[in-house]
Amino acid sequence: MESNIMRELLARKKNFVFIGEAGSGKSELAMNFAQLMAEVSEKPVHLFDMDQTKGLFRTRDVSELLEEKGIIVHSQKQLLDAPTIVPGVIETLTDPDAYVLMDIGGNAAGARMIGQFSHILNDDNTCVFFVINTYRPWSKDAMSINDTLYSITRVSRLRKVNIISNPNLGLTTTPDEVVEGNEKLKKILEGGDVGIDYVCVLSELYDEVKDRIEEPLIPIDIFIIYPWLFRNPGKIIPEGPRGLSMR
């Protein structure tokens, strides 16, 4: 099912931007989308790590694993808090023979750097995903979500966004929490200009929630897991359904 969703997306768009507050899960989603694109497309897939706002949970931290999957990872070493720009962005965004994903750092501070590319990112070849996790404190109600979206789109100059619902509480998430978190977001967005385009769920929960979610559902695997995230230090991290090492 996720392969069909990805093929349909690639038939319409070539560039994909992931924005949202820190903790929304946009880096994990960008990596999962990149892997799916690499699986279903013969064109090269480029993933740009544009996160300059935090020192952890970054695409570049698992670049070797991603490159093993055929994904070309672009990142730039950060010097203190200097907003360094990854080279080659415009060339790749405008290359008709390449698919591009951009993982943008959390909040407006991280999104500001892509304003210089807005003339490309606002064209018909680009899909901008705003990732929302209703279990995060800044996504608890319509006002919080609107404030975040407004601040990010204002500095990035992005005009149109698509919504990805990513309701989760980390590795301990239950099927009921996925459904309840998604229903909460639907109510928050009700009556507005945008709705939920896709819902993401951990692969191991997919079968338990697929008949309880109306929107297109995409199973994802966790790429970035640090040891201190486990309550049980001896817990073994399994391999994902597509052979991903969940670490």
C-alpha positions in Angstrom: 0.0 0.0 0.0 2.7 2.5 0.9 4.5 1.7 -2.4 1.3 2.7 -4.3 1.1 5.9 -2.3 4.7 6.8 -3.1 4.3 6.0 -6.8 1.3 8.3 -6.9 3.2 11.1 -5.2 6.2 10.7 -7.5 4.0 10.9 -10.6 3.0 14.4 -9.5 6.0 15.9 -7.6 9.8 15.7 -7.6 10.7 17.8 -4.5 9.5 17.1 -1.0 9.9 19.4 2.1 9.3 18.3 5.7 8.6 21.1 8.2 7.2 21.1 11.7 8.2 21.7 15.3 11.0 19.7 17.0 9.7 16.4 18.1 7.0 16.1 15.4 8.9 13.2 13.8 9.7 15.0 10.5 13.3 13.6 10.3 12.1 10.0 10.7 9.4 10.6 8.1 11.8 12.2 5.6 14.1 9.2 5.9 11.2 6.7 5.5 9.9 8.6 2.5 13.4 8.6 1.0 13.7 4.9 1.4 10.3 4.2 -0.2 11.2 6.5 -3.1 14.5 4.7 -3.6 12.6 1.4 -3.7 10.0 2.4 -6.3 12.0 4.8 -8.5 14.9 4.4 -10.9 15.9 8.1 -10.5 18.4 9.1 -7.8 17.0 10.1 -4.5 18.7 13.0 -2.6 18.0 13.7 1.0 19.2 17.1 2.3 19.7 17.4 6.1 19.0 21.1 6.7 18.6 20.8 10.4 20.7 23.4 12.2 18.7 23.8 15.3 19.5 20.7 17.4 22.4 18.4 18.1 20.4 15.1 18.1 17.9 13.2 16.0 19.4 14.3 12.7 19.4 12.6 9.4 23.2 12.9 9.1 23.6 10.7 12.2 22.5 7.6 10.2 23.8 8.7 6.8 25.8 5.4 6.2 22.7 3.4 6.8 20.7 5.5 4.4 23.4 5.4 1.7 23.3 1.6 1.9 19.7 1.9 0.8 20.7 3.9 -2.3 19.9 7.3 -0.9 22.3 10.2 -1.5 22.6 12.1 1.8 23.7 15.8 1.8 24.7 17.5 5.0 27.0 20.3 6.2 29.0 20.3 9.5 27.7 22.9 11.8 30.1 25.3 13.5 28.6 26.4 16.8 25.2 28.0 15.9 26.3 29.2 12.5 23.4 28.7 9.9 25.6 26.8 7.4 23.9 25.9 4.1 24.2 22.5 2.5 25.7 23.0 -1.0 24.0 21.9 -4.2 20.4 22.6 -3.2 19.3 24.6 -6.2 21.1 22.4 -8.7 19.4 19.3 -7.3 15.9 20.9 -6.9 15.9 21.9 -10.5 17.3 18.6 -11.9 14.4 16.9 -13.6 16.1 13.5 -13.3 16.4 13.6 -9.5 14.0 13.3 -6.5 14.8 15.6 -3.6 13.7 15.5 0.1 14.6 18.3 2.5 14.5 17.7 6.3 14.1 21.2 7.7 15.1 22.0 11.3 12.4 22.6 13.9 10.4 25.8 14.3 10.9 29.1 12.5 14.6 29.4 13.3 15.3 26.3 11.3 12.9 27.1 8.5 14.3 30.6 7.9 17.3 29.3 5.8 15.1 27.9 3.1 13.4 31.2 2.3 16.1 31.8 -0.3 14.7 28.7 -2.2 11.1 29.7 -2.0 10.9 30.6 -5.7 11.5 26.9 -6.4 9.7 25.3 -3.4 6.5 27.1 -4.3 6.2 25.7 -7.8 4.1 22.8 -8.9 6.9 20.3 -8.7 7.2 20.6 -4.9 5.1 19.1 -2.0 5.6 20.6 1.4 4.6 18.4 4.3 3.8 19.9 7.7 4.2 17.1 10.3 2.0 17.3 13.4 2.1 15.1 16.5 -0.8 16.0 18.7 1.0 14.5 21.7 3.5 17.3 21.6 2.7 20.3 23.8 2.9 22.8 20.9 0.3 20.9 18.9 -2.3 20.5 21.6 -4.9 22.8 20.1 -5.7 24.8 16.9 -4.1 28.0 18.2 -0.8 26.3 18.9 -0.7 24.6 15.5 -1.7 27.8 13.7 1.0 29.7 15.5 3.7 27.2 14.6 2.5 26.9 11.0 2.3 30.7 10.6 5.7 31.3 12.0 7.4 28.6 9.9 5.7 29.5 6.6 6.2 33.3 7.2 10.0 33.0 7.4 10.3 30.2 4.8 7.9 32.0 2.4 6.1 28.7 1.7 2.6 29.2 0.4 1.0 25.8 0.5 1.4 22.9 2.9 0.1 19.3 3.1 -0.6 17.8 6.5 0.9 14.6 7.8 -0.6 13.3 11.1 2.1 11.5 13.1 0.5 10.7 16.5 2.9 8.9 18.7 4.5 8.7 22.1 7.7 7.1 20.9 8.5 3.4 21.1 5.7 2.8 23.7 2.9 4.0 21.5 -0.2 1.8 21.5 -2.8 1.4 18.6 -5.4 3.3 20.6 -3.1 6.2 21.1 -2.5 6.4 17.3 -6.2 6.4 16.6 -7.0 8.9 19.4 -4.2 11.3 18.4 -5.3 11.3 14.8 -9.0 11.9 15.7 -7.9 14.8 17.9 -6.0 16.4 14.9 -9.1 15.9 12.7 -11.2 17.8 15.2 -8.6 20.6 15.5 -8.5 21.0 11.7 -12.2 20.7 11.2 -13.7 23.6 9.4 -10.3 24.9 8.3 -8.6 25.3 5.0 -6.5 22.1 5.3 -7.1 18.5 6.2 -5.0 15.4 6.9 -3.4 14.1 3.7 -1.5 11.1 5.3 -1.2 9.4 8.6 2.0 7.7 9.7 2.2 4.8 12.1 5.0 2.5 13.4 5.2 -0.6 11.1 4.5 -3.0 14.0 1.2 -1.2 14.7 0.0 -0.9 11.1 -2.2 -4.0 11.0 -3.9 -3.1 14.2 -4.9 0.4 13.1 -5.3 0.2 9.3 -9.1 -0.4 9.6 -9.5 2.3 12.1 -7.9 5.2 10.1 -9.8 6.8 7.2 -6.9 8.6 5.7 -4.1 7.0 3.6 -1.9 5.2 6.2 1.9 4.9 5.8 3.9 2.5 8.0 7.3 3.7 9.1 10.3 2.4 10.8 12.5 4.1 13.3 16.0 5.0 12.1 17.4 7.0 15.0 17.3 5.5 18.5 19.6 6.4 21.3 20.4 4.0 24.2 18.8 6.3 26.9 15.4 6.1 25.2 15.0 2.6 26.6 13.6 1.9 30.0 15.1 -1.6 29.7 18.8 -1.2 29.0 19.0 -4.8 27.8 16.2 -4.4 25.2 17.1 -5.7 21.8 16.3 -3.4 18.9 14.6 -5.5 16.1 15.0 -5.1 12.4 12.2 -3.3 10.6 10.0 -5.1 8.1 12.2 -3.9 5.2 15.5 -4.8 6.8 16.1 -1.5 8.5 18.3 -1.6 11.6 16.2 0.4 14.0 19.0 2.3 15.7 
